[in-house]
């Protein structure tokens, strides 16, 4: 079914009749298409489902293009990002093209699906703005962090599940709860991997988040457990290009206080709640997708 999504996206891009857009889109990595897989598992493989999955993946691709510009990220999955190859302006405009085309095509699905997905894009944009603001401060408020990752990441996963439920005639609210849990857990794991994985595996510099000013869940938990002197040291390293010794100190302290394990268990609890919810609906097949969110290396 994923091949049908790729063909549909290619058709949407071809409809634009723009050689430069076609060339630029061909440079983007396809990714794991988790949102499309989720939509198919919930709603089957009708034409409207394929179109919805393609639109959601186009919107996700657009958000990543903008995200790379905002984060000054020059690699994605071990390859140069589009902004590294063609500049920030080109990356932003391609993202805008994908967003706009996605919104246009939503009109042919249904009003409820269109509202569900487009509202998620509003949330996504608010989350991105919040992420930028938070990176300028040493944020230690867990609830603020959770709100930001819901908006920036989970809202689109939530909308994908909700839109699929609408198309399948299922309980939209239940499936959106499932998608929300998955999305939050997915971002938590991303934030953990930024600390635990090496640069080659991540396809971007390790500990990049903290250097960019992002205090993700492991850093919030770590700060709570450090001595007063250690708290000062961690704070002093925030938004700084870390030396090898400084990075090793952070990782050693996280290991000492088991904050990675604590953060992982929190993500896993969200996934287990989502699985239990789907099992109650007779949707055991959705368990595999849920576990893929947390059992991954990148």
N, C-alpha and C positions, 0 to 999 in steps of 0.2 A: 504493500500500500504506500510505502514511503516514496517509491519511484513515481507513483501517481502525483504525489505532492510536488516532487521536483519538476515534473513535466508541467504541472499547473502553474508553478511559479515562473518557469521559463516562458510559458504562454503569456502570463501577465506582463512580463518584462518585454516580450516581443510586441505586445499590443502598443507599447509606447513608441515603437518605430524610431528608436534612438540608438545608434551604434555605440556611442560612448557609454551609455548606461548599460547596454548589453555586455560590453567589454569589462566595465568596472564590476558588475555583479558576478561575472565569471571568476573574479579574483577572490571572492569571499569564500571562506571555508563553510561547508555545509553544517558542521556540528552534529550533535547526536539526535536532533529532531525530537526531543523528549515531549514537547508540547503537542506535536503532531501525533506521536504514538499514543499519548493520553487521549486525544480526541477520538482516534480510531477505536481504541479499546472501549470507550464509553458509547460511541454513536454508530459504529459500523463504518461502511465505506461507500455510501452514496455520493453522488456528485456534489451535493451541497456540503457534505462533510469534508470531502477532499478540498473544496474551495475554502472552507473555513480554516482547515489545517494549514493550507498554503498561505492564507492571509495572516494568520497568527505567526507563522514562521518568518514571513516578510517583516512584520512589525518587530519581532524579536531581533532580526538581523539589523534593522534600522536602529534599534536601541543600543546594540553593541557598537555600531559605527560611531554614534554620538558619545558613548561611554569611553571609547578609546581616545577620542579627542579630548574629552574632559580630564581623563586620567593621564594624559601624555603617554599613553601606552603605544609602543612601537612594534610589539610582537603580539600575535595571537595564535595559540597552538603551534608554537615554534616556527611560525612564519611571519614575515613582515606584515604589519597591519596595513589597511588601506591608506590610513593617514600617513604612515611612514613612506609608502610608495608614491602617493599622489598629492599629499598635503591635506591639511585640516579642512580647508574650504571644500575640496572635492568630496571628502568623506562625509561632511555634514550635509552637503546637497544630495548625495546619493541616499543618505538616510532619510532626508525629507521626501525624496521621490518614492522610496519604498513605503513610508508612512502614508503618503497621499494616495498612492495606488491602492494600498490596502483598504483605506477608508472608502475609496470609490467602489471597490469590488464588494465591500460589506453590504452595500445597498441592495445587491441582488440576492442576499441570503434571507434575512428576515429582520424586521425592526428590532425585535428583542435581542437577537444575536448581535446586531450592529451596536445597540446601546451597551450591551455587556462588554464587548471587546473595546469599543471606543472609550468607555469609562475607565477601563484598565489602563489605557494609554495616558489618560489624564493623571491617574495615580502614579504611573511609572515616571512621568515627567516631574511630578511633585516630589517623588522619592529621589530622583536624580538631583534635583535642586537642593533637597535636604542633605543629601550625601556631600555635596560640594560645601555647604555651609558647615556641616559637622566636621569636615576635614580641617577646618581652620581652628578648631578647638580641641582640647583634650577631653572628649566626651566620655563620661563614666556612668551615664544614665542608661541602664539596660532597656528600659521601656522606650526611650527615644530611638535607640539602635533598632529595636524590634519593629517599631513603626516604620522606620526608614526602609528596612529590608523587605517589609511587607509591600510597601508602595513600589519600591524599585524593582523587585524581583517576583515576589509572590503574587502580586495583583494580576499579572498576565497569565500565570499558571492557573490561578483561581478562575479567571475569565475563560480560559481554554476549556476547563472542566465544566463551567457553567453553560457555555455556548453549546458544547457537545450534549449536555443534558437536555437543553431546549430542543435541539435537533432530534434527539432520541425519544422525546416525550417523557423524560425522567424528572425526578425531583431536583430542580436547579439548586436550591439552597444547600441540600446535602452534598452534592457534588462540588459546589464551590468551596464548602468547608474542607473537603478532601484536597482540592487543588491548593487552597491557601496553606494548609499544613505542609504539603509537599514543597511548595515554593519557599516557605520560610526555612524549612530544613535544608533545602538545596543550597540556599545562600549561606547558611551557617556552615555547611560542609565546605563550600568554596572558601570561606574565611579561615577555616581550620587548615585547609590544604595550602593556603598562602604561607602558612608558618611551617608546616611539616614536610612539604614536598620540596625537591630541589628545582632549580631553574629549568633544567632540561625537561623534566616531567611536566612542569606547569606551563611551559611555553612563554613564561614571563619571569621577571626577577622575583626570587623568593623574598618574603617579608616586605614586599612592595607596598602592601596596604598601609602598614605603620609608617613607612617612609613618606607616603602620600598624605599622612595625617589621619588615617582611619583607625579609630580604636574599636575594633570588632570584639565579639563576645569573649574570646580568650584573653584579650588584654584587659577587658573590664573585670573579669574574674581574677586575673593575676594581680591587678592593682589592689584589690580587696585583701589579698593574702600577704602582701609584702610588708616589710618593716617600714618605718617612716623614712629611713635613709634610702632604702631600695625604691620606695615610691618616688622620691626626688630624682633618683637616677633614671627610672623608667620615663618619667615626665620629661627629663632633659633630652631623651633620645627621640621623642616624638617629633615627626616631620623632619627628620635628619637623615642624611645618607649614612647608613650604619657601616661601621668597620666590621671586619670578620669577628673580632673579639666581642664587640657589642651585640652582634646578632647571636653569637654563641651564648652570651650571658642571658639574653631574653629566652632563648630556647631552653637553657638549663634551668632557669627559674620556673618556666612553665612545666617542665618535667618534674621538678621538685614538688610543685604544688598540685600536680595532676590536673591542670586546667584544661588541657586538650581533651582528656577523657571526660571531664565534666561537661564540656561544651558538646562533645560528640553524643553523649547520653541524652542531652537535652534535644538535640536534633532527632535522635532515634525515637524518643518518646512521641514527638510530633508525628513521625511516620507511622509508628505503631497505632496511634489514635486514628490516623487516616485509614489504615488497613482494617482496623476493627469496624470502623464506620462502613466501609465498603463490603466487608464480610456480612454485615447485617442486612445489606441490600442484595446479597447473593452475587457480588461482584469480586469473587476471589481472584479473578484474572488480573485485577488492577494492583494486586500485591507486588507483582514482579516489578512493575514500573516504580512503585513507591520505594522498594528496596534499592533500585538502581540510583535513586537520588542520593543515598548515603553510602553505598558500597562502591566507591569509585576512587580513582587516583587523581583525576583532574576534572 
